[in-house]
Amino acid sequence: MTSGSNRTVSSVSNALSLDLSFRRADFALEAAGAFPARGVHAIIGPSGGGKTTLLRLIAGLERPQGGRLVVNGRTWVDVQKGVFLPARKRATGVVFQDYALFEHMTVAANIGYGVARRSRRAAVARWLTRLDLEGLAARLPGELSGGQRQRTALARALATNPDVLLLDEPLSAIDAHLRRRLRARLADVLGTMDIPVFMVSHDIDDVRALADWIGVMVAGRLVRAGRRDDVFDTPGEVEVARVLGWPNLLEVGVLAGDRIAGRWGGLAVEGEPPLDTAWIGFKPEHLHLHSRSGQGIAARVRAIAEEGLIRRVTLAVGGGGTLVAHRPADVPTPAPGSRVWLSVAPRHLRFMGEGRVLPGAASPTCETPRLGKTA
């Protein structure tokens, strides 16, 4: 599988396995999975869902109440046996959301912090060059742009040759107009890493560009995990689809043979939908508009927005629902207020439950994490 960073992920041994539980007064987290020796694992989900907490558990900045964490065959955590390797002894590189640079130290000194004295000079020189920071070595963090601060924090995290790299919203502090360029630079750097990388993100574009695998966390549960393209194409449950930005989700009221229906109308399906189907979803490019009645879902055009080579058409359907269609900009589109009918080829429909996790969606070297239970 090739990621947005042009890295090919081959079959490699699992470098990190975890099965952890963590609780505090108002929150519970359960996460389990095994992850290969290289590749970017994006953890995505709503705010407060446990993404950063999972990173902190791996880094040793939080202490779990149960479970194990094993990295490269070495046990970092085994609660039952009383094993808890402190953060300072874990070979992790961490890039915090605010970068957490030492403001009184130069760029070079920040990068060299934590590197053994005998190899510090070489490590600093290597990462100054690798991340295009040579001319900034003597500057203080307060004299840097947001992108330069990000690269300095990344260089510091990598200079110690960590076994695991942890990135907490690495691009969130970057201005929008610089984000694409820095995303490409980050993809280039991560593509050379022979270690597992865990990245927390809220940004779908960041995840598409950087991740090899995706884990979706909701309310402390790792509810869906697998190859990036598999997860985006088959969310499995409606909450995962919402996290991944699916705009077209319709609640199902009736499963009847080769048709599925709700307050919005009905659509033809292929085969028998799963009995626990509660929603259907489909992508905007798969939603087709027709001017004649009797073809699918009755709708009214609400708005049209030009987005480069496509038009984004927002449509109102029965039951108060809203759908989105993408049409080529050079194809005539009904005006706002027009009555239209909508169809979707059955092969493009995705059936979704509530609380469902699909087995076997992850790669052979990245097991699908189990569905945990929150308190």
FENVEN-V401748 format. One record per residue. N is the residue number from 1. RES is the residue in three letters. SS is DSSP state (a for helix, b for strand, c for the rest). D_CENTER is the distance of its C-alpha to the mean C-alpha in Angstrom with 2 decimals. Layout:
n = {N	N}
res = {RES	RES}
ss = {SS	SS}
d_center = {D_CENTER	D_CENTER}
This chain:
n = {1	2	3	4	5	6	7	8	9	10	11	12	13	14	15	16	17	18	19	20	21	22	23	24	25	26	27	28	29	30	31	32	33	34	35	36	37	38	39	40	41	42	43	44	45	46	47	48	49	50	51	52	53	54	55	56	57	58	59	60	61	62	63	64	65	66	67	68	69	70	71	72	73	74	75	76	77	78	79	80	81	82	83	84	85	86	87	88	89	90	91	92	93	94	95	96	97	98	99	100	101	102	103	104	105	106	107	108	109	110	111	112	113	114	115	116	117	118	119	120	121	122	123	124	125	126	127	128	129	130	131	132	133	134	135	136	137	138	139	140	141	142	143	144	145	146	147	148	149	150	151	152	153	154	155	156	157	158	159	160	161	162	163	164	165	166	167	168	169	170	171	172	173	174	175	176	177	178	179	180	181	182	183	184	185	186	187	188	189	190	191	192	193	194	195	196	197	198	199	200	201	202	203	204	205	206	207	208	209	210	211	212	213	214	215	216	217	218	219	220	221	222	223	224	225	226	227	228	229	230	231	232	233	234	235	236	237	238	239	240	241	242	243	244	245	246	247	248	249	250	251	252	253	254	255	256	257	258	259	260	261	262	263	264	265	266	267	268	269	270	271	272	273	274	275	276	277	278	279	280	281	282	283	284	285	286	287	288	289	290	291	292	293	294	295	296	297	298	299	300	301	302	303	304	305	306	307	308	309	310	311	312	313	314	315	316	317	318	319	320	321	322	323	324	325	326	327	328	329	330	331	332	333	334	335	336	337	338	339	340	341	342	343	344	345	346	347	348	349	350	351	352	353	354	355	356	357	358	359	360	361	362	363	364	365	366	367	368	369	370	371	372	373	374	375}
res = {MET	THR	SER	GLY	SER	ASN	ARG	THR	VAL	SER	SER	VAL	SER	ASN	ALA	LEU	SER	LEU	ASP	LEU	SER	PHE	ARG	ARG	ALA	ASP	PHE	ALA	LEU	GLU	ALA	ALA	GLY	ALA	PHE	PRO	ALA	ARG	GLY	VAL	HIS	ALA	ILE	ILE	GLY	PRO	SER	GLY	GLY	GLY	LYS	THR	THR	LEU	LEU	ARG	LEU	ILE	ALA	GLY	LEU	GLU	ARG	PRO	GLN	GLY	GLY	ARG	LEU	VAL	VAL	ASN	GLY	ARG	THR	TRP	VAL	ASP	VAL	GLN	LYS	GLY	VAL	PHE	LEU	PRO	ALA	ARG	LYS	ARG	ALA	THR	GLY	VAL	VAL	PHE	GLN	ASP	TYR	ALA	LEU	PHE	GLU	HIS	MET	THR	VAL	ALA	ALA	ASN	ILE	GLY	TYR	GLY	VAL	ALA	ARG	ARG	SER	ARG	ARG	ALA	ALA	VAL	ALA	ARG	TRP	LEU	THR	ARG	LEU	ASP	LEU	GLU	GLY	LEU	ALA	ALA	ARG	LEU	PRO	GLY	GLU	LEU	SER	GLY	GLY	GLN	ARG	GLN	ARG	THR	ALA	LEU	ALA	ARG	ALA	LEU	ALA	THR	ASN	PRO	ASP	VAL	LEU	LEU	LEU	ASP	GLU	PRO	LEU	SER	ALA	ILE	ASP	ALA	HIS	LEU	ARG	ARG	ARG	LEU	ARG	ALA	ARG	LEU	ALA	ASP	VAL	LEU	GLY	THR	MET	ASP	ILE	PRO	VAL	PHE	MET	VAL	SER	HIS	ASP	ILE	ASP	ASP	VAL	ARG	ALA	LEU	ALA	ASP	TRP	ILE	GLY	VAL	MET	VAL	ALA	GLY	ARG	LEU	VAL	ARG	ALA	GLY	ARG	ARG	ASP	ASP	VAL	PHE	ASP	THR	PRO	GLY	GLU	VAL	GLU	VAL	ALA	ARG	VAL	LEU	GLY	TRP	PRO	ASN	LEU	LEU	GLU	VAL	GLY	VAL	LEU	ALA	GLY	ASP	ARG	ILE	ALA	GLY	ARG	TRP	GLY	GLY	LEU	ALA	VAL	GLU	GLY	GLU	PRO	PRO	LEU	ASP	THR	ALA	TRP	ILE	GLY	PHE	LYS	PRO	GLU	HIS	LEU	HIS	LEU	HIS	SER	ARG	SER	GLY	GLN	GLY	ILE	ALA	ALA	ARG	VAL	ARG	ALA	ILE	ALA	GLU	GLU	GLY	LEU	ILE	ARG	ARG	VAL	THR	LEU	ALA	VAL	GLY	GLY	GLY	GLY	THR	LEU	VAL	ALA	HIS	ARG	PRO	ALA	ASP	VAL	PRO	THR	PRO	ALA	PRO	GLY	SER	ARG	VAL	TRP	LEU	SER	VAL	ALA	PRO	ARG	HIS	LEU	ARG	PHE	MET	GLY	GLU	GLY	ARG	VAL	LEU	PRO	GLY	ALA	ALA	SER	PRO	THR	CYS	GLU	THR	PRO	ARG	LEU	GLY	LYS	THR	ALA}
ss = {c	b	c	c	c	c	c	b	c	c	c	c	c	b	b	b	b	b	b	b	b	b	b	b	c	c	b	b	b	b	b	b	b	b	b	b	c	c	b	b	b	b	b	b	c	c	c	c	c	c	a	a	a	a	a	a	a	a	a	c	c	c	c	c	c	b	b	b	b	b	b	c	c	b	b	b	b	b	a	a	a	c	b	b	c	c	a	a	a	c	c	b	b	b	b	c	c	c	c	c	c	c	c	c	c	b	a	a	a	a	a	a	c	c	c	c	a	a	a	a	a	a	a	a	a	a	a	a	a	a	c	c	c	a	a	a	c	c	c	b	a	a	a	c	c	a	a	a	a	a	a	a	a	a	a	a	a	a	a	c	c	c	c	b	b	b	b	b	c	c	c	c	c	c	c	a	a	a	a	a	a	a	a	a	a	a	a	a	a	a	c	c	c	c	c	b	b	b	b	b	b	c	c	a	a	a	a	a	a	a	c	c	b	b	b	b	b	b	c	c	b	b	b	b	b	b	b	a	a	a	a	a	a	c	c	c	b	a	a	a	a	a	a	c	c	c	c	c	b	b	b	c	c	b	b	b	c	c	b	b	b	b	c	c	b	b	b	b	c	c	c	c	c	c	c	c	c	c	b	b	b	c	c	a	a	a	c	b	b	b	c	c	c	c	c	c	b	b	b	b	b	b	b	b	b	b	b	c	c	b	b	b	b	b	b	b	b	a	a	a	b	b	b	b	b	b	b	b	c	c	c	c	c	c	c	c	c	c	b	b	b	b	b	c	c	a	a	a	c	b	b	b	b	c	c	c	c	c	c	c	c	c	c	c	c	c	c	c	c	c	c	c	c	c	c}
d_center = {16.19	15.79	12.66	12.73	14.41	17.17	16.90	18.29	17.15	20.30	21.37	21.43	22.30	19.98	20.01	18.32	18.84	18.48	19.83	19.91	21.05	21.29	23.23	24.72	26.88	24.37	21.24	20.52	17.70	17.86	15.56	16.71	15.70	16.86	15.03	16.85	18.60	16.45	13.11	9.77	7.54	4.08	4.68	3.90	7.37	10.77	12.80	14.84	12.76	13.06	10.01	12.49	15.17	13.60	13.50	17.04	18.20	17.37	19.10	22.04	21.89	21.89	24.12	23.15	25.84	25.36	24.02	23.62	21.50	22.74	21.86	23.87	26.36	27.03	26.63	25.06	25.20	27.47	28.40	31.14	32.83	32.41	30.30	28.07	27.66	27.56	24.92	27.50	28.05	24.49	23.58	20.29	19.40	17.61	16.62	16.78	15.56	19.24	19.85	22.83	25.24	28.87	30.53	33.98	33.03	32.80	29.82	31.51	32.21	28.66	27.45	30.27	29.77	29.38	30.50	33.78	36.76	37.94	34.78	33.67	35.38	33.96	30.37	30.60	32.21	29.64	26.61	28.60	29.20	25.82	24.09	27.08	28.29	31.88	33.57	31.83	32.74	35.37	33.55	32.38	28.87	30.55	31.70	28.28	26.01	22.41	21.28	24.00	23.02	19.45	20.98	23.50	21.05	19.16	22.62	23.72	20.85	21.60	25.38	25.86	24.50	22.03	21.12	17.54	15.63	13.55	11.91	11.63	10.49	12.45	13.07	13.59	17.31	17.92	19.96	18.54	21.18	20.24	16.48	16.55	19.09	17.43	14.10	16.42	18.23	15.30	14.28	17.97	18.22	15.32	16.75	19.88	18.58	20.00	18.06	14.77	12.25	9.80	7.70	6.96	5.92	7.12	7.54	6.67	9.10	7.82	4.74	7.68	10.06	9.01	7.05	9.50	7.88	5.01	6.28	6.67	9.24	12.08	15.36	15.09	14.29	11.71	12.40	10.59	9.61	10.59	10.64	8.12	11.06	12.34	9.58	9.60	13.37	14.15	12.22	15.28	15.65	15.90	13.80	10.68	11.91	12.42	8.97	7.94	11.07	13.72	16.98	19.42	19.73	23.27	24.64	26.98	30.49	32.37	31.84	35.06	35.49	34.00	32.95	30.38	31.21	30.58	31.99	30.49	32.64	32.05	30.63	31.75	29.63	30.13	31.12	30.65	27.40	26.28	28.49	25.71	24.33	23.94	22.00	21.62	19.14	19.44	18.21	20.37	21.77	23.16	25.08	28.70	31.36	35.02	38.09	40.19	40.09	39.43	36.34	33.43	32.10	34.29	32.54	33.47	31.95	30.82	29.60	28.93	26.88	27.24	24.05	25.46	26.34	25.31	26.44	24.16	26.44	25.91	27.98	29.45	30.12	32.14	31.19	29.71	26.58	24.97	23.62	22.52	23.94	23.54	26.91	28.19	29.86	33.14	33.39	35.48	33.60	35.41	36.00	34.58	36.59	37.21	37.19	35.12	34.05	30.66	29.87	27.00	27.79	27.34	25.25	22.48	22.35	19.66	21.04	19.10	20.30	19.71	18.64	18.38	16.35	16.98	18.61	18.50	15.23	14.03	15.92	19.27	18.19	15.01	16.31	14.67	14.53	17.22	17.18	18.53	20.95	21.11	24.52}
